[in-house]
């Protein structure tokens, strides 16, 4: 099971973010990276903290920041969400 997509709606009451993680075919063995870029204050670090919180089942990062919905989709199309 791999990460497929992280979607955060209404971050800081104004930003919507969607991060799509590259998926590997069974025949592909090369590694890939995802780069987050953008102006200061748009929520790059907050997105990483939210992702880490979801993966560690630690929901404290979600208490510190206003948002509407956060969804993490896996390669199996299962979705973990926090509202």
KAPE-V215950 format. One record per residue. N is the residue number from 1. PSI is psi as a letter, one per 30 degrees, with the letter a starting at -180 (NA if undefined). Layout:
n/psi
N/PSI
N/PSI
//
This chain:
n/psi
1/k
2/l
3/k
4/e
5/k
6/k
7/k
8/k
9/k
10/g
11/k
12/g
13/g
14/f
15/k
16/k
17/k
18/k
19/k
20/k
21/k
22/k
23/k
24/k
25/l
26/f
27/f
28/k
29/g
30/k
31/l
32/l
33/l
34/k
35/k
36/k
37/l
38/l
39/l
40/k
41/g
42/f
43/g
44/e
45/e
46/e
47/e
48/e
49/e
50/e
51/e
52/e
53/e
54/e
55/e
56/g
57/h
58/j
59/g
60/e
61/f
62/f
63/f
64/f
65/k
66/k
67/l
68/e
69/k
70/k
71/k
72/j
73/k
74/l
75/f
76/g
77/g
78/k
79/k
80/k
81/l
82/k
83/NA
//
